[in-house]
Amino acid sequence: MIGDRAIETPVMLAPLAGITDRSFRKICRRAGAGMVFTEMVAAEGIIRDSQKTWNLASFQDEERPIGVQLFSHDQAALSEAAARLEILKPDALDINFGCPVKKVVRRGAGAGFMEDPERLAEAVRSVVENSSFPVTVKIRSGPTYDRLTAIEAAQGAQDAGAAAITVHARTTAQGFKGEADWEVIATVKDAVGIPVIGNGDIVTADDMVAMKKQTGCDGVMIGRGSLGNPWIFSACRAACYGDAWQTPDPSNRWDLIEDHLLSAVEDKGINVGVREMRKHLGWYSKGMPGAANFRAAVFRMEKPEDVHECCRQFFQNRIYPVGADHG
Ligand SMILES: Cc1cc2nc3c(=O)[nH]c(=O)nc-3n(C[C@H](O)[C@H](O)[C@H](O)COP(=O)(O)O)c2cc1C
């Protein structure tokens, strides 16, 4: 449960800036993700009415349940943006307390809040007061291993009215490197009563099962493990319900990849849609025989019908472009 919203399968797609756009979120929901989140959205952009920012925050009904994620260093901006986002009626409003980018942290936004759990709690309180929907937070372990502030931050967020807490079990100093330390998720789970969602380094359904067992977390969130592999959500879903699961065959894989391609083009237009799909096609083809040649060929194509046909041949019929390699 997130507030009064039931989440059918507690396996969520993480917010990934530049990646988890409408088309990818839709694909992940279709593959079995129980909830998805937008990329981080600048509170100030919402307040200024920047069309680009509103576009990042907006979503379609079929993506629900969805959380819109806000970030800012300024609690007044966060709460004003939250109030303005009411119009979109998201299922949750998430606050980013985890972005480790130096410029962001120096301004006190993102993981900058992990330095000062009291400031974090105040920000949560002011957003909760201005929102009619559940407010969730995404935190890190703390600024450094010597200063693990996750427990104080989680308790402060809970007291301020947060409905759930996602813990990315890395420190700010780690960025996205090194291993996530799942023990931090376990200590946060012990310290609060609201749902705790564990995050960091889940790349298989077995990892999900292991994280749940080790930490007792109520749900998990998957980021990089979903790139080129939205089927991780169906595998996790099957593991949650004790169902058998089989790796999708080429035709099933192509079904979803085709849907992704068409939906990206529909949503962003031909030029941007095709360009933005390139990174996903790179991830989808990773490790497949002929992948390097496929990528070289498809990345040069501009026309969506050419891209579509080349992808169909490669993913569905396993036909590589001429001169195919084997990696
Ligand atoms: C390219 C990239 C973009 C990210 N963007 C966001 C973001 O917008 N908001 C956020 O809270 N976390 C963001 N993250 C962090 C992820 O949500 C997640 O916490 C992190 O990648 C660890 O989970 P994973 O090991 O499953 O990827 C980003 C991570 C990456 C690699």
The ligand as an ORCA input file, in Angstrom:
! r2SCAN-3c Opt
* xyz 0 1
  C      20.916      7.181    -15.588
  C      20.309      7.253    -14.220
  C      19.352      8.217    -13.963
  C      18.763      8.296    -12.683
  N      17.797      9.239    -12.451
  C      17.184      9.280    -11.240
  C      16.118     10.199    -10.989
  O      15.706     10.983    -11.854
  N      15.546     10.173     -9.752
  C      15.959      9.306     -8.767
  O      15.414      9.322     -7.654
  N      16.951      8.428     -8.992
  C      17.551      8.393    -10.196
  N      18.513      7.451    -10.425
  C      18.796      6.427     -9.389
  C      17.910      5.190     -9.599
  O      16.554      5.504     -9.428
  C      18.284      4.070     -8.607
  O      18.111      4.541     -7.298
  C      19.727      3.607     -8.774
  O      20.077      3.443    -10.128
  C      19.969      2.283     -8.017
  O      19.086      1.283     -8.459
  P      19.529      0.146     -9.548
  O      20.790     -0.503     -9.000
  O      18.364     -0.774     -9.608
  O      19.811      0.879    -10.826
  C      19.147      7.385    -11.657
  C      20.110      6.413    -11.949
  C      20.688      6.335    -13.194
  C      21.723      5.273    -13.462
*
